[in-house]
Amino acid sequence: MLQVATIRENLEKYIKGLEKRGIRNSGELLDAVIKTDDLRKAQQNELEEVLAKSNQLAKMIGGLMKEGKKDEAEAAKLETGQLKQQGKLLAEALQSTEESLKSQLYNLPNIPHDQVPAGRSADDNEVVKTGGQIPVLPEGARPHWDLISEYDIIDFELGNKVSGAGFPFYKKEGARMVRALVNYFLDEATKAGYTEVQPPVLINEDSGYGTGQLPDKEGQMYHIEGTNLYLIPTAEVPITNMYRDVILSESDFPIKNAGYTPCFRREAGSWGAHVRGLNRLHQFDKVEIVQIAHPNQSYALLDEMVSHVEKLVSSLGLPYRILRLCGGDMGFTSAITYDFEVFSAAQEKWLEVSSVSNFETFQANRLKLRFTNADGKKELAHTLNGSALAVPRILAALLENNQTGDGIVVPEVLRKYTGFDMIKK
């Protein structure tokens, strides 16, 4: 969440930042925030004056009674009663204005970093790096949705029967591959200094607001009726919320956590090749890396996280590219995002498998996540997160890119986890 004080101090910068996201009326939106805050301040001042006058009169009444000035004391009592009623109305108006201001701020996205390119869609994203070799597949090579049926390792029809579309069953070598990928990603995160945590997959409303999924992505999240709990769209949400309402010390940084969870997305799509098979699901497995950082260190740590994800993708032998997202394609909470895509050779398309983002103080302000700096003052921390990695599209690319006449070859780094080096018919 943006801070009103920083909006006032950097108004032109914030207008241009929101315009970079494709918000054309950014000046009007920010001006409305400032006007609401002006009203809040005026109401706060008026309320304080009324309360102060009421308290002053209350103290006078006893003295007037002792002096025998009964009429003046009664008049003071009457005025005190009127002031209390006025104060009650002002307090209600102030609360309404504060809620309005909070709503305005909650609906404003983060301001893009200077490195973020302008643009409105994925077509405007910048390719900053490529790696690996696109394989030449044998004649008759097929996309993964045909392969999984032939090898009987993932069952979409059974998932549709039990749950619905987008909830597949992984079986035999398919289930082992999922477990292998998760364990490999977690082990590599541990080697990189991340502390493994196993967070809940249900969150409350405060947690959703804390990391910015609410109100922005409310329609994309599964809501559990009667509990006001939500199924998580990513482990970022519960892991980052571990530090909601926490005051850290500078010596605590950087804080590095990693966690595996299933993830749930309501709007996974329902038609076309881009959502077929494992390309887009309602439930999928993912390992997430999260860092809480000192503002002076966060961009160096962002580079470190990008390198970590690149190492994972490269070790699996997958051709990849790293994109710096443009303002219009970037997530609501992010100040800068790097997407990783792997090339799925049978589909002949790039599949997004990771997003690595720095949110700067945007989430921390919502979370009230602060630290005590060297001067003893409280300051907002920076938060970062990245997928390291999401399983389904990685698995789809591995199945397609590694298919041979004898079977599907398992990457060497996974073999100690799977116990086999090839998936055979």
C-alpha positions as CSV (number, residue, x, y, z in Angstrom):
1,M,0.0,0.0,0.0
2,L,1.3,3.5,-0.9
3,Q,1.8,6.0,1.8
4,V,0.0,9.4,1.7
5,A,3.1,11.2,2.8
6,T,5.3,9.8,0.0
7,I,2.5,10.5,-2.5
8,R,2.5,14.2,-1.4
9,E,6.3,14.3,-1.6
10,N,6.6,12.6,-4.9
11,L,3.4,13.4,-6.7
12,E,4.7,13.8,-10.2
13,K,6.8,10.7,-9.9
14,Y,3.8,8.7,-8.7
15,I,1.6,10.1,-11.5
16,K,4.1,9.0,-14.1
17,G,4.6,5.6,-12.3
18,L,0.9,4.8,-12.4
19,E,0.8,6.0,-16.1
20,K,3.5,3.5,-16.8
21,R,1.1,0.8,-15.6
22,G,-1.5,2.1,-18.1
23,I,-3.6,4.1,-15.6
24,R,-4.5,7.2,-17.5
25,N,-6.4,9.1,-14.7
26,S,-3.6,8.6,-12.2
27,G,-3.4,12.3,-11.4
28,E,-7.1,12.4,-10.5
29,L,-6.8,9.2,-8.4
30,L,-3.8,10.6,-6.4
31,D,-5.5,14.0,-6.1
32,A,-8.5,12.3,-4.6
33,V,-6.3,10.6,-2.1
34,I,-4.7,13.8,-1.0
35,K,-8.1,15.6,-0.7
36,T,-9.5,12.7,1.4
37,D,-6.4,12.9,3.6
38,D,-6.8,16.7,3.9
39,L,-10.4,16.1,5.0
40,R,-9.2,13.4,7.5
41,K,-6.7,15.9,9.0
42,A,-9.3,18.7,9.3
43,Q,-11.8,16.3,11.0
44,Q,-9.1,15.0,13.3
45,N,-8.1,18.6,14.3
46,E,-11.8,19.6,14.8
47,L,-12.4,16.5,17.0
48,E,-9.3,17.1,19.1
49,E,-10.4,20.8,19.6
50,V,-13.9,19.7,20.7
51,L,-12.6,17.0,23.0
52,A,-10.1,19.4,24.5
53,K,-12.8,22.0,25.1
54,S,-15.1,19.4,26.6
55,N,-12.4,18.3,29.0
56,Q,-11.6,21.8,30.0
57,L,-15.3,22.6,30.8
58,A,-15.6,19.3,32.8
59,K,-12.7,20.4,35.0
60,M,-14.3,23.9,35.5
61,I,-17.6,22.5,36.7
62,G,-16.4,21.3,40.0
63,G,-14.7,24.7,40.7
64,L,-17.8,26.6,39.8
65,M,-19.9,24.6,42.1
66,K,-17.5,25.1,45.0
67,E,-17.6,28.9,44.3
68,G,-21.4,28.8,44.4
69,K,-21.8,29.6,40.8
70,K,-24.5,27.1,40.2
71,D,-26.0,28.7,37.1
72,E,-22.6,28.9,35.4
73,A,-21.9,25.3,36.4
74,E,-25.2,24.1,34.9
75,A,-24.5,26.1,31.7
76,A,-21.1,24.4,31.5
77,K,-22.7,21.0,32.0
78,L,-25.2,21.7,29.2
79,E,-22.3,22.8,26.9
80,T,-20.3,19.8,27.8
81,G,-23.2,17.5,26.8
82,Q,-23.5,19.3,23.5
83,L,-19.8,19.0,22.9
84,K,-19.9,15.3,23.6
85,Q,-22.6,14.8,21.1
86,Q,-20.7,16.9,18.6
87,G,-17.6,14.9,19.3
88,K,-19.5,11.6,18.7
89,L,-20.7,12.8,15.3
90,L,-17.2,14.0,14.4
91,A,-15.7,10.7,15.5
92,E,-18.1,8.8,13.2
93,A,-17.4,11.2,10.3
94,L,-13.6,10.7,10.9
95,Q,-13.9,7.0,11.0
96,S,-15.9,7.0,7.7
97,T,-13.2,9.3,6.1
98,E,-10.4,7.0,7.3
99,E,-12.2,4.0,5.8
100,S,-12.6,5.8,2.6
101,L,-8.9,6.8,2.5
102,K,-7.9,3.2,3.3
103,S,-10.1,1.9,0.4
104,Q,-8.6,4.4,-2.0
105,L,-5.1,3.4,-1.0
106,Y,-5.9,-0.4,-1.1
107,N,-7.0,0.0,-4.7
108,L,-3.9,1.8,-5.9
109,P,-1.1,-0.5,-7.3
110,N,2.6,-0.2,-6.5
111,I,4.7,2.3,-8.3
112,P,7.1,0.7,-10.8
113,H,10.8,0.9,-10.4
114,D,12.7,3.1,-12.8
115,Q,14.1,0.0,-14.6
116,V,10.5,-1.2,-15.4
117,P,9.8,-0.5,-19.1
118,A,6.6,1.3,-20.1
119,G,4.0,-0.9,-21.9
120,R,0.5,-2.3,-21.7
121,S,0.8,-6.0,-22.4
122,A,3.2,-9.0,-22.5
123,D,4.3,-7.8,-26.0
124,D,6.1,-4.9,-24.3
125,N,8.1,-7.0,-21.9
126,E,11.9,-7.0,-22.2
127,V,14.0,-10.2,-22.8
128,V,17.1,-9.6,-20.6
129,K,18.7,-13.0,-20.9
130,T,18.3,-16.4,-22.6
131,G,20.0,-19.7,-21.9
132,G,20.0,-23.4,-22.9
133,Q,19.4,-25.0,-26.2
134,I,16.0,-25.7,-27.8
135,P,16.0,-29.4,-28.5
136,V,15.3,-31.0,-31.9
137,L,12.6,-33.5,-31.2
138,P,12.2,-36.8,-33.0
139,E,9.6,-37.2,-35.7
140,G,6.2,-37.7,-34.3
141,A,6.9,-35.9,-31.1
142,R,3.8,-35.0,-29.2
143,P,2.6,-32.4,-26.6
144,H,2.5,-33.5,-23.0
145,W,-1.2,-34.0,-22.8
146,D,-0.8,-36.9,-25.3
147,L,2.3,-38.2,-23.6
148,I,0.7,-38.4,-20.1
149,S,-2.1,-40.5,-21.6
150,E,0.2,-42.8,-23.4
151,Y,2.4,-43.3,-20.3
152,D,-0.5,-43.3,-17.9
153,I,1.1,-40.9,-15.4
154,I,-1.4,-38.1,-15.1
155,D,-5.2,-38.5,-15.2
156,F,-7.3,-35.5,-16.0
157,E,-10.6,-37.4,-16.5
158,L,-10.4,-38.9,-13.0
159,G,-9.6,-35.4,-11.6
160,N,-12.6,-34.0,-13.4
161,K,-14.8,-36.8,-11.9
162,V,-13.6,-36.3,-8.3
163,S,-13.1,-32.5,-8.2
164,G,-13.6,-30.8,-11.6
165,A,-11.6,-29.5,-14.5
166,G,-8.1,-28.3,-13.5
167,F,-7.5,-30.8,-10.7
168,P,-5.5,-33.7,-12.1
169,F,-4.4,-36.9,-10.5
170,Y,-0.7,-37.6,-10.7
171,K,0.1,-41.4,-10.8
172,K,3.0,-43.7,-10.7
173,E,6.1,-42.0,-12.3
174,G,4.1,-38.8,-12.7
175,A,3.5,-38.6,-8.9
176,R,7.2,-39.5,-8.3
177,M,8.3,-36.7,-10.7
178,V,6.2,-34.1,-8.7
179,R,7.7,-35.3,-5.4
180,A,11.2,-35.3,-6.9
181,L,10.9,-31.7,-8.2
182,V,9.5,-30.4,-4.9
183,N,12.3,-32.1,-2.9
184,Y,15.0,-31.0,-5.3
185,F,13.7,-27.3,-5.2
186,L,13.5,-27.4,-1.4
187,D,17.0,-28.9,-1.0
188,E,18.5,-26.3,-3.3
189,A,16.7,-23.5,-1.4
190,T,18.2,-24.9,1.9
191,K,21.7,-24.9,0.3
192,A,21.1,-21.2,-0.7
193,G,20.5,-20.3,3.0
194,Y,16.7,-20.4,3.1
195,T,14.9,-21.7,6.1
196,E,12.3,-24.3,5.2
197,V,8.8,-23.7,6.6
198,Q,5.5,-25.6,6.0
199,P,2.8,-22.9,6.2
200,P,-1.0,-23.3,6.3
201,V,-2.8,-23.3,3.0
202,L,-5.8,-21.4,4.5
203,I,-5.4,-17.7,5.3
204,N,-7.7,-15.1,7.0
205,E,-8.8,-11.9,5.5
206,D,-6.1,-9.8,7.2
207,S,-3.4,-12.0,5.6
208,G,-4.9,-11.5,2.2
209,Y,-4.9,-7.7,2.6
210,G,-1.4,-7.8,4.1
211,T,0.2,-9.1,0.9
212,G,-2.1,-7.5,-1.5
213,Q,-4.2,-10.4,-2.8
214,L,-7.2,-8.6,-1.3
215,P,-9.1,-6.7,-2.6
216,D,-7.2,-7.0,-6.0
217,K,-7.5,-10.7,-6.6
218,E,-10.6,-11.6,-4.5
219,G,-12.4,-13.2,-7.5
220,Q,-9.4,-15.4,-8.2
221,M,-9.2,-16.9,-4.8
222,Y,-11.3,-19.8,-3.3
223,H,-13.3,-18.5,-0.4
224,I,-14.5,-21.0,2.3
225,E,-18.0,-19.9,3.2
226,G,-18.8,-19.7,6.9
227,T,-15.2,-19.3,7.9
228,N,-14.1,-16.2,6.0
229,L,-10.9,-18.1,5.2
230,Y,-9.3,-18.3,1.7
231,L,-7.2,-21.0,0.0
232,I,-3.8,-19.6,-0.8
233,P,-2.9,-18.7,-4.3
234,T,0.8,-19.0,-3.4
235,A,3.0,-19.7,-0.3
236,E,4.1,-16.1,-0.5
237,V,1.0,-15.1,1.4
238,P,1.3,-17.1,4.6
239,I,5.1,-16.9,4.7
240,T,5.3,-13.1,4.3
241,N,2.4,-12.8,6.9
242,M,4.6,-14.4,9.5
243,Y,6.0,-10.9,9.9
244,R,2.8,-9.0,10.0
245,D,2.8,-6.5,12.9
246,V,6.4,-7.3,13.7
247,I,9.3,-4.9,14.5
248,L,12.7,-6.2,13.4
249,S,16.2,-5.2,14.1
250,E,18.7,-4.3,11.3
251,S,20.8,-7.3,12.4
252,D,17.8,-9.6,11.5
253,F,18.3,-9.0,7.8
254,P,18.1,-10.6,5.4
255,I,15.4,-13.1,6.5
256,K,15.1,-15.9,4.0
257,N,12.3,-18.5,4.1
258,A,11.2,-21.2,1.6
259,G,8.1,-23.3,1.6
260,Y,6.3,-25.9,-0.5
261,T,2.5,-25.7,-0.7
262,P,-0.3,-26.6,-3.1
263,C,-1.6,-23.4,-4.6
264,F,-5.2,-22.7,-5.7
265,R,-6.5,-20.4,-8.4
266,R,-10.1,-20.1,-9.3
267,E,-9.6,-18.5,-12.7
268,A,-7.5,-21.0,-14.5
269,G,-9.2,-20.7,-17.9
270,S,-11.3,-23.3,-19.7
271,W,-10.5,-23.3,-23.4
272,G,-7.7,-23.3,-26.0
273,A,-4.3,-24.8,-26.2
274,H,-2.8,-22.2,-23.8
275,V,-4.8,-23.8,-20.9
276,R,-4.6,-27.4,-22.1
277,G,-3.1,-30.1,-20.0
278,L,-0.7,-28.8,-17.4
279,N,-0.4,-25.4,-18.9
280,R,-3.0,-23.9,-16.4
281,L,-4.6,-25.6,-13.4
282,H,-6.8,-24.7,-10.5
283,Q,-4.5,-26.6,-8.1
284,F,-0.7,-27.0,-8.5
285,D,2.4,-27.5,-6.4
286,K,5.0,-24.8,-6.0
287,V,8.1,-24.0,-3.9
288,E,8.3,-20.3,-3.0
289,I,11.3,-18.3,-1.8
290,V,10.6,-15.2,0.3
291,Q,12.9,-12.6,1.7
292,I,12.5,-9.7,4.2
293,A,15.2,-7.2,3.5
294,H,16.7,-3.9,4.5
295,P,15.8,-1.3,1.9
296,N,19.5,-0.7,1.0
297,Q,20.0,-4.4,0.3
298,S,16.8,-5.5,-1.5
299,Y,17.9,-5.0,-5.1
300,A,21.1,-6.9,-4.6
301,L,19.0,-9.7,-3.0
302,L,16.6,-9.5,-6.0
303,D,19.5,-10.3,-8.3
304,E,20.5,-13.1,-6.0
305,M,17.0,-14.6,-6.2
306,V,16.9,-14.3,-10.0
307,S,20.3,-16.2,-10.1
308,H,18.9,-18.9,-7.8
309,V,15.9,-19.5,-10.1
310,E,18.1,-19.4,-13.2
311,K,20.4,-22.1,-11.7
312,L,17.4,-24.4,-11.1
313,V,16.0,-24.0,-14.6
314,S,19.4,-24.5,-16.1
315,S,20.2,-27.6,-14.0
316,L,17.1,-29.3,-15.5
317,G,18.4,-28.8,-19.0
318,L,15.5,-26.6,-20.1
319,P,15.9,-23.7,-22.6
320,Y,14.8,-20.5,-20.9
321,R,14.5,-16.8,-21.1
322,I,14.3,-14.1,-18.4
323,L,11.9,-11.2,-19.0
324,R,11.7,-7.9,-17.2
325,L,7.9,-7.2,-17.2
326,C,6.6,-3.9,-18.4
327,G,4.3,-1.7,-16.2
328,G,1.1,-2.9,-17.8
329,D,1.9,-6.6,-17.4
330,M,3.3,-6.4,-13.8
331,G,1.4,-7.6,-10.7
332,F,-0.6,-5.2,-8.6
333,T,1.9,-5.3,-5.6
334,S,5.2,-5.4,-7.5
335,A,7.7,-2.6,-8.0
336,I,9.7,-4.8,-10.4
337,T,9.2,-8.4,-11.7
338,Y,11.4,-10.8,-13.6
339,D,9.5,-13.7,-15.3
340,F,11.2,-17.0,-16.3
341,E,9.9,-18.9,-19.2
342,V,10.9,-22.3,-20.5
343,F,10.5,-23.5,-24.1
344,S,8.1,-26.3,-24.6
345,A,9.4,-27.9,-27.7
346,A,6.3,-30.0,-28.7
347,Q,4.0,-27.0,-28.2
348,E,6.6,-24.7,-29.7
349,K,5.8,-22.0,-27.2
350,W,7.3,-20.4,-24.1
351,L,5.7,-21.3,-20.7
352,E,6.0,-19.0,-17.7
353,V,7.4,-21.0,-14.7
354,S,8.5,-18.3,-12.2
355,S,8.0,-14.7,-11.2
356,V,10.6,-13.0,-9.0
357,S,9.6,-9.7,-7.6
358,N,10.6,-6.9,-5.3
359,F,7.7,-5.2,-3.6
360,E,9.8,-2.6,-1.8
361,T,7.6,-1.2,1.1
362,F,4.2,-1.8,-0.6
363,Q,3.4,-5.0,1.3
364,A,5.3,-3.9,4.4
365,N,3.1,-0.9,4.8
366,R,0.0,-3.1,4.7
367,L,1.6,-5.6,7.1
368,K,3.0,-2.9,9.4
369,L,6.3,-4.8,9.0
370,R,9.0,-2.4,10.3
371,F,12.5,-2.5,11.7
372,T,14.5,-0.2,14.0
373,N,17.2,1.6,12.1
374,A,20.6,2.8,13.4
375,D,19.1,6.0,14.5
376,G,16.5,4.2,16.6
377,K,13.7,5.2,14.3
378,K,11.1,2.8,12.9
379,E,11.3,2.2,9.2
380,L,9.4,-0.1,6.7
381,A,11.2,-3.2,5.5
382,H,11.3,-4.4,1.9
383,T,9.7,-7.8,0.9
384,L,10.6,-10.0,-2.0
385,N,9.4,-13.4,-3.3
386,G,9.9,-15.8,-6.2
387,S,8.7,-19.1,-7.5
388,A,11.4,-21.6,-7.2
389,L,9.7,-23.3,-8.9
390,A,6.1,-24.0,-10.0
391,V,5.8,-27.7,-10.9
392,P,3.2,-28.2,-13.6
393,R,4.7,-26.3,-16.5
394,I,8.2,-27.4,-15.6
395,L,6.9,-31.0,-15.8
396,A,5.2,-30.3,-19.1
397,A,8.4,-29.0,-20.6
398,L,10.5,-31.9,-19.2
399,L,8.0,-34.4,-20.7
400,E,8.0,-32.8,-24.1
401,N,11.6,-31.8,-24.4
402,N,13.0,-35.2,-23.2
403,Q,10.8,-37.6,-25.2
404,T,12.7,-40.2,-27.2
405,G,11.7,-43.4,-29.0
406,D,12.5,-45.4,-25.8
407,G,10.8,-43.2,-23.3
408,I,11.1,-39.9,-21.5
409,V,14.5,-39.2,-20.1
410,V,14.7,-37.8,-16.5
411,P,17.2,-35.0,-15.9
412,E,20.2,-36.2,-14.0
413,V,19.7,-33.9,-11.0
414,L,16.3,-35.6,-10.3
415,R,17.4,-39.2,-10.6
416,K,18.4,-39.6,-6.9
417,Y,14.9,-38.4,-6.0
418,T,12.9,-40.4,-8.6
419,G,14.9,-43.7,-8.4
420,F,14.6,-44.1,-12.2
421,D,16.3,-42.4,-15.1
422,M,13.6,-42.9,-17.7
423,I,9.8,-43.0,-17.8
424,K,8.9,-46.0,-20.0
425,K,5.6,-47.1,-21.6
